[in-house]
Amino acid sequence: MKTSLTKNEAKERIEKLKKAINRYRYSRLVLNKELISPEAEDALKKELFDLETQFPELITLDSPTQRIGGKPLKKFPKIRHFTRMLSFNDAFSQEDMKDWRDRNLKLLPRGAKIDFYCELKLDGLAISMVYENGILKTGATRGDGLVGEDVTNNIKTIEAIPLSLLPKEEVLENLEKLKLYHIANHLKKSWPKTIEARGEVFMNKKDFEALNREQAKKGLQVYANPRNVAAGSIRQLDPKITAARRLDSFSYILVTDLGQKTHEEEHLILRALGFKTNPNNKRLNSLDEVFEFRDYWAKHRDKLPFEIDGIVVMVNSEEYLKRLGVVGKAPRGGIAYKFSAKESETIVEDIIVQIGRTGVLTPVAILRPVQIGGVTVSRATLHNEDEIKRLGLKIGDTVIVGRAGDVIPDVVKVLKELRTGREKKFHFPKEFCGQKVIRISGEAAHKIAHPEKCELVNRRRLYHFASRAAFDMEGVGPKIIDALMDSNLISDAADLFNLEEGDLLPVERFAEKSAKNVIAAIKKSKIIGLYKFIFALGIARIGEETAVDIGKKLIERKTIKSPQNVIEAAESFELEDWQAIPDIGPKTAESIFEYFKNKTNIAFIKKLDDAGIKIISPKIGAAATKLKGRVFVLTGGLETLTREDAKSKIRAAGGDISTSVSPSVDYVVAGSEPGEKYEKAKKLGVKIINEKEFLKMVK
């Protein structure tokens, strides 16, 4: 990374980096004590290398970089797959992998011995390619596994994907060279009319960087990571745009039965047919060899020309793979052995403060952009003033940034030994949005005294109101809401329901079709469930589950079919009534009580009533108590339900939902790619159920 440092500043930085790296190396190798992760240490070395590259005259013989020599349509039609396109469940440790192997051995004949075929897990987009009489007929995305989008014209632009398979004679010759005589003999007798292969489309790192340079030159927004570009490029309606992106592809599954007996043979046959396969994939005899393979690529993945986020491990025998079958959307005989969440080093260039829908202020670190796990990170939450003090963080500090669960950017550690003396202390603002900032009693959070008078808060409330968990106005996101507010078409959420198509057409961003779609989404949302309605109101301290508790209490007093009914029911509650609700603490009860006593809030709800909002209340009966007292956690992607649908079914049956796994949780519902919650549930012994088992429970 090119820096703007002067030579003297670079010299000072280099000396500090050398000392820090040597200290961490000594502690790790000699004292067997790891002060920072190896990935973070590598990031420091990379910064040192970059500085020495820019200022080669500052390279010294004691520099850590000198230890190792050399440079380290209009619309896509739907297409139904012949067989479901599967995804993989994840493993994160050697223990997980041993458990996976042992589970599979129990389902195989006694004494069965299994070997494995390991593939680098590409961070791209899965595709299916169907060839008829040797010619590419269709290319499709995975979609929901059963039905994908027909992107044939786009994948034709990818040179790595053959437009036609090799001639029969050449294929047979290739198979014999690979000593796959049984496959060659099989094909001599019966050459299939249709052959289906599957693989991954991705963008190489160099092409990604070149694309971003072009974007920057044009003054356009740069892309976050190669995977997003690959996925977006494949779904471009104009194939010329896809072609310009220089995508690449590896094939890794032969769906058609050509007599293959192992997964390794699938890859060899694909190569013989003319497909590009990953040369780094490998057959291994034992899990110990699998661990070595995974660890090697965890350390060396940065040298690859493309991004990977782990390895895929398959039971090699095709017979055993068929016996093991499929659970949910994942094959039992295959698993994704993921790399650990990555960390890297960067500099905090500034600390800003953002405001939420309830007026609470959150400090955010503005980072010098850095790649972590294939994603460019430029911001990290600092939570509150106390967290900044705990970290001892100053503006200008060098920090270690990680991604919790490989998703959320977080400042892990401040490297105070790299300070230059030019760092600045951050002071929490005393005023925000023209108001005094106060610290919430008994908490680490700060807020403004009158959030209802702040336009920024009002916008946040509108974002929340239209979100999926609230009124679920599809396509009405922050940019649309900002455009509507900037054009003075709306001042609060209730105004959305009074909009007409003609109101939107003069506004930038709106063409006739988009205006029609927005109005349709708003009108569709006018019928809403009671719990979602309460959550949409944006009451301070009220999350989705507390909104359910409030709704249940309200319908004890009154049948609710409209916003006016909500007002009438809530008016009959005193503070003690809210406090009496289980799981609602004193401060939350006070927040609810104050909300419904506030004249501005009541006027807003009446405005929603006037707009024609209809509320559907849950039915009270035996079905509503079926799961009473049972707590569920949802993790991973579900096949037949959205996350919101699953939550609704749990609530309708009287169950509760938690966002985190703890001993008090009864069930973890695990979909595809479940993540950290799944792992924690295993450690705590919380019962894990799949989607099929869950649907039986809520039926």
N, C-alpha and C positions, 0 to 999 in steps of 0.2 A: 504493500500500500504506500503510495507516494505521500510524503508528509510535507508540511510547510515549515518545518523546523530549520533554523539557521544551523551552520556547521557547529558552533559552540553548544547550542541547545541539543543537537544530535549527539555530540560527544558526551554531554552530561547524562543524557538518556541512556546511551549505550553502556556507560560505566555502571549505572544503576541496574540495568537489565542483566548485565554479566554477573554482578554480585548476587542478585536475586536468584538467577537460574542456578548458579553454583551452589547457593545455599539450599535450594530445594533438591538439587541433585544429591548433595551430600546427605541430607536428611533421609532421602528416599533409599539411596543405595547403601549407605554406611550405617545409619541409625535405624534403618527399616521403619521409618516413620514418614508417612506421606502427608505433607503440609497442604499441598494442593493436588488436584487430580493431574494425571499425566497429560490429559488433553489440554488443561489450562497451561501446564508447563510448556507444551508444544506450541501453544499460541504465543507465549512470551518469546520462545526461540524464533518463531516466524517473524515477530516484530523486529527482533534483533537482526535477523537475516535481511529483512527489507531495508533497515536503516544502513546496514553495512554495504548493501548493494547500491544504495543511493550515495553513500559516502565511503567508497572503497579504501580511501586513505586512512580511515579510522579503524580498519581491521587490524587486530593484534593477535599474536600467537596464542594468547590465553583465552581467546573468545570461544565459547561453547560451539559456535558454528564451524570451527576449524577441526572439531573432533572427527567429522565424517567428510571425506572429500567428494566433490561433485555436487550437482544440483539435485537435492533430494527429488345457395339454395333458398331457400326461404325457410325451410324447416327440414329437420332430419326425419326421415321415415323410421318407424320402429321395425325391429327385426327380431324374430324369436330364435333363440339358440337351439340347436339340435339336442344338446345336453347342457345342463346348467353350468355356467361359469362360476367356479368356486373361489372362495378366498381362504385365508389361513388363520387359524388361531395362533396366538403369540406365546413364546417362551422367552424368559429374560435371564435365566440362570441355568447352571449345570443340573441343579436339583430338578428344575422344571423339565429338562430334557430327559432325565432318568425316569421321572414319573410318566412322561409321555411314552417312552419305550416300554416300560413295565405294563402300562395299561394295554398297549397293543399286543404284547406277548400273551396276555391273558386271553385275548380273543383269537389267537392263532393256534394251530395244532400244537399239542405238547411236544416240547423239544425243538420247536422251530427256531432257526437261526436267521437273523436278519442283518443285511448290510444296508448301507445308505447311499443315496446320491445327493450331493450338496451343490446348491446353486447360489450365486450371489443374488441377493434380493434387490432387484432394481427399483429405484424410486421413480416410477413412471406411471403409465396408464395401460391397463390390461386390454388386449384386443383379441378378437377371433378372426381368422382368415379361412374362408372356404374356397377351395379350388374345384372346378368341374372340368373334367377332361384336361386337366393340367393347367387351366387358365383361372386366374383369380376372378371369382364371381362376386363375393361379398366380403366386406370387412366391417366389423361391428364392435362397439364398445361393450363393456360388461353390463352396464345398466344395473338392473336389480338382480342379475344373475340368470334370469329367465328370458328377459326381453331387453335388448340394448338398442343403440341408435346405429343406423346404417351410415357408415362413414367411408364407404368404398372409395369414392373419388379422392378423399384426403389421404388415405393410406397408400394409394397408388403413387403419391408424390414422394414417398420415402424409399430411397434407393435400396435400403437393406431388406425391404420386403419384395420378394420376386413377383413380377406380374404373371409369370408362368413358371411352372416347375421344370426341372431339367428333363431332357428327353429320356424315355424309358431305358434305352441302351446305356446312357451315361449314368443313370441312377443305379442300374444293376452293376455296372462296373465299379461305381463308388462303394456299393455295399460289399462287394467281394474284396475290395481293397481293405475295407474295415473288418473283414472276416465275419461278416454277418451273412453267412451262406444260407441259413435257414430263412432269413427275410427275403433274400434274392430268389430262392427257390419258390417261396410263397408267391411273390409278385410275378414270377414267370408264368405261374398257373392262373393267377387271378389278379389283374390290375384294376384297382377300384376306380369307378367313375368319379367319385367325390372323395376329396381328402380335406380334412379340417385340421388346422394347426392353430395354436394360441401362443401369444407372447406378450412382450411389453414394448411400448413406444416410449422413448425418452429423448432428452436433449443432452448432448455432451457439454461438459463444463466450458470448453473454449467457445463453442457456439453460443452458449448462454451469455457469456461475458461479452462477446462481440455484439450480440443483440442488444444488450443493455447499454453498450457504448453508443450504438446507433440511436437508441431511444433518448439517451442523454443529449446527444448532438441536436436532435430534433426538438428538445425541450419537453419531451414526453416522459411520463412516469416510468421508472425502471421496474423490472419484475422482481418478485421476492425470491423465487427459487426455480430451478429447471423443471421440476415436476408440474408446477402450475402452468408453465409455458407449454409443456408437452400436452397436458390435458386441454388447455385452451386452444392450442393450435389444431388438434385433431377435431375439435368441435367448431372450427371456423366454417362458415357457410360458403366462403370463397376458397376453393382449393389452392388458388395462387398464393394466398397468405400462408397456408400450411406449407407449401413448397418452399417459400422464402425462409422458413424457420429451420431448415436443415435438420430435421429430426432423424433419429436412429432407431434401430429395433433389434432385439434378440428374440428368437423363438425358443420355447421351452416345453411345450406340451404338444404331443401328437394325439389328437382325439381319435382319429380313425385307427381301427385295428388292422395293422399290417403284419401281424405275427410277432410283435415285440414281446419279449418276456421280462424285460427290466426297464426301469425308467431311464437308465443310462442308454439303453438301446434306442429309446425314443429320440434322445438328443442326437445320436449318431445317424439315425434314419433321416431326421430333419436336415442334418447337414448334407447327407447324400442326395436329398431331394432338391437342395439349392437354397435352404434357409440359412440365415446367419445365426449362429449359436454362440454363447459365451464361452470362450476357450478356458476361462478360469474355473468352470464347474468341474466337479470331481467325484468319483465313486470312492467311498471310504468303508472300511470294514467294521469299525467300532465307534462308540460314542467318544472315546478318548481322542480318536482321530478327528471326529467332528469338532470337538472342543478346540483342538489345535488349529483346524481350518478356520473356524470362526474367529479365534483370537488373532490369527495372522491377519485376516482382512480387517478386523477392527483397528489394527495398528497401521495398515497399509492402504486403507480405502482412499486416502487423500491422493495417492499416486494414480488411482484409476482415472480415466478420462470422463467417467460418469459417476453420478451419485448412487450410493447403496445405503440401506439402513439396517442391514443384517444379512442373514443367509436363510435360504429355504432348505429344509432337510426332509427328504422323501424316503420312505421305505422303498428299497430299490425293486423288489419283486412285484411285477404286475399282478400276479396271482394273489399275493398278500394284500396289495392295495385294494383289489376288488373285494376280498373277504372283509377287510376292515370297514369299507363303506364310508358313508358321509354322515356327519352329525350337524344339523342346521345347515350352514352354508360352507362348512369346512370339511375336508377329507380327514378321516382319523389318521391315515397313513402319511400325512404331511404336516409340517409345522414351520412357522417363521421364528427363527432364533434371532431375536433383535439385539442390536448393539445397545450399550448403555447410553443414557441421555448424555449429550455432549455438552461440554463447557468450553468457553473461550475467554480471552482477555481483551478488554477494550477500555476506553476512557469515557468517563461521564462528562459530557461537554456542557450540560446544563441540568437544572432541576426545575420543572414547572409544576404548577398545581392545577388539577382538573376538578370540576364539580359534577356531582351526580344528581339524580332526579330528586333526591331528598334534601339537597343542599349540603351534603357531606363533601369535604375537600380531600382529594387524594394526591399526594406528591408522586411525580413520575420522572424517572431518570431519562434524559435524552442522551443516547449513546452514540459514540462514533460507530457507524454501521459495521456490523461484524457478522460473519457466517457461523451459525451454530446448527449442526445437524442438517445442513443443506438449506437452511432458511436464513434470510438476512434479518437481523434483529437491530432495531434502532431505538427501542424504548423498553423500559422495564419498570414495573410498578414498585414503589417503595412503601406502599400500604399507609403509613402514617408517620408523624413526626418522631414517635418513639422508636420506630424501626430505623430511621436515619441516624438517630443517636446511638442505637445499639450497634449498628455497623460502623459508626464513626466516620460516616461518609461526607466528603467535601466535593464541591464542583471542581472538576479537573483531576479527580482521583483515577488511578488505574484500578480496575475492578475485574473480578471473575464473574462472568454472567453464565447462568445455566438456564435450561428450559425444564421446569418441573413437569414430569410426565412427558418430556420431549415436546411440550407445547407452550407453556406460559413462561415468558422471559422473567428472570428473577436475578437480582444482585446477590451473589453467594458470599463474596468476600471482598474486602478492600485491601489492596496491597500497599500498605502505608509506607513500606520501605522504599517505594518508587516515587515518593513525593519530592517535589522540587522546591517547595516553599511558596509556589505561586497559586496553590489551590485556595479556593474560597469557601468559607463556611456558609451553609444555607440557612436562611432565616425564614421561618414560616410566616406567611403574610398576615398582617393585622387587619387588613381590609380586603374584601373580594366582592366584585359585582356592586361596588359602591356601598357595601355594608360592612359592619364590624364582624370580625371572625371570632367565634367563641369556642372554647373547648367543651365537648359534651361531658357532663359530670360523670365521673367514674369510668370514663372510657379514654382510649388513646386518640379518638377521632376529633376533628374540628369541623365546624359547620358555620354557615352564615345565619344570622338571627331570623331573617325573613325570606326564606327561599322562594316563596310565592311571588316576590317582587323582582326576581332575577330572570332575565330572558334566557340565559344559558340553562338554568334549571328547567324552565318551561320547555325548552327544546328537548332536553333529556327525558322529561316526562312524556312528551309526544312520541319520542323514539320507543319508549317503554310501552306506551299505550298500544301502538301499532304492531308490536313484536309478536312473534309466534306464540309465546306463552300467554299473551294477553288477547287482544282482539284478532290477532293473526291476519293482518292485512297484507296478503302476499304481494310483494313488489313495492310496498310503501315503506321504504327504508329511510335512513337519515338524510340522504341526498335529496330525495323527493320532498321530505318534510321541510328541509331547509329552503328549498326552492319555493314551496308554498308559503312559508312564513316570510321570506324575503320579498315576495310579491304581495304581501298583506292580504292573502286570500284566507288565511286562518290565524287565529290568535290562541286557540286552545284546541284540544282533541275533539270536542263536540262539533266544532266547525267543519271537520272533515266530512261529516254526514250530510252537510248542506251543499257540497260541491256538485257541480254539473260539468259534463265534458267541455262545454263551451268556455267555462271559467279557466280551464287548464291550457287551452290551445295557445293563448298569447304568451304563456310562460316558457322560458328557455328550458330545454330538456324534453318538452312534450310535443310529440307528433300526434296525429289523430288516433292512431292505434294505441300508443302508450297511454294517452288520456283515457281512452275507452277502457283499457285494462285496469288502470288505477281506480276509476269510478266503480267498475264491476267488483273489484276486490273489497272496496269500502262497503258497498251495498251488501255483499255476501256476508260481511262480518257483523251485520246489524242483529243477527241472532247469535247469542253467545251463552255459554254455560255460566252458572252463578259463580263458581269458584274463579273462573278466568276473568269474569267481570270485576270481582273484588280485587284480584291481583292487578288488573289494569289500572285501578284507581291510583296506584302508586303511593299507598299509605306508608309512611316511614316505618321501618323495621319489619314490614310484612313481606315475606316471601311466598312462594307458591303453596307451601304446606300450611302456613298460618292462615292464608286466604281460605283454605279448605275448612280449617277450624272455625273461622268467622262465619263462613257460609252455613255450616251445619248448625251453628247456634242461632243464626237469623231465621232459618226455616222452622225452628222450634216455635217461634213466635208468630210467624206469618207465612202464608203461601206467597212466593215471590215469582212474579212473571214480568216485572218491569223495574227500571231504576227507581221509580217512585215508591214501589213496594220495599225496596232496600232502605230508602230514607225512613219510611214508616216503621219498619222493624227496628232499625238502629236507634231511632229516637226513644224507644222504650227501654233502652239499656242505660244503666248507670255504670260508673267506673267499676263498682264491685262485681257487676255481672260479667264484665270482660275479664276481670282478674280471676273469676271463678272457673274460667275455661282451662282445662288441663293443658300443660305445655306452653301457656302464655304467661310470661313473667310480668312483673309490675310495670316496667318501662314500656313494654310492648302494649300492654293493656291501656296505659295512659295515652300512648300514641293513637290507638284506635278510637278511644273515647274523645280525644281532642279533635280528631279528623271529622267525626260525625257531628261535633258541636260547632264546627267552623262554618259560618254562613257562606263564605266563598265556595267551600267544597260542596255544600248542599245545593247551591245555585248551579254548580257545574253538573251535578248528578241530575238535577231537574232539566237542565239543558239536554242531556243525553236522553232523558225520557221524551222530551219534546221532539227529538230527532227520530223517534220511533224505534229505539233499541228494545229488543225483546229478549228476555232472560229465560233460559231453561234451567229449572231447579232439579236436582237429583231426586229420584224417587226414594221414598223411605219405606223399607220393607225388609223381608228376610234376606234378599240378595244384597242389601246395603250393609249387612252385618256379617256377611260370610267370612271376610278377612279382617274383622275388627281386632285391633291390637297387634296385627302383623305388620312388620316394617320391611319395606323393599328398597333395594338399591338397583338402579338400571345401569348397565355398562356395555359398551359395544353397539354395533348396528343390528337392529332387528329386521327380520325378513318381511313379515306381513304387516307390521305396525310401525307408525312413527313413534318417536319418544313421547310425544304429547298424547297419542292414542293410548299407549301403554299406561301412562300416568292416570288418564281418565278412567281406565278399566279398574285400576287398583283402588282409586277413590270411590268409584261406584260400588265396589264390593266392600267398602268400609275400611280398607287398608290405608297405611301411611307410607310416605315416601321419604327417604333420606338421601342426601347428596354425598354422604361419606359412609364408609364401612366402619362399623364398630361392633363390639360384642352384643349390643342391643338390637342389631339388625337380624331379622329372621331369614331373609332370602336375598341373594344377589342374582339378578336375572342377567345372564351373560349372552350377548349376541356375538357377532363376528368382531374380531380385533378388540377384545374387551379391555385391555390396559391394566393400569395399576390397581384399580379397585378389585379386579379379579384376583390379583396376586395377594392383596391384603386379606381378602375373604378366605383364601386358602390357608394363610398363616394363622388367622383367628379361628378357623374351623367353622366359619359361617356357611350355611348350606348354599350351594351354587346350583341353579336350575337353568335349563335352556328355554328357548322360546316356546317349544311345544309343551313342556311341563307347565310353564307359566300360563299359557292359554287355557289349559285344563283347569287350573286353579281359579281363573277369573270368569270361566264360562257361565 
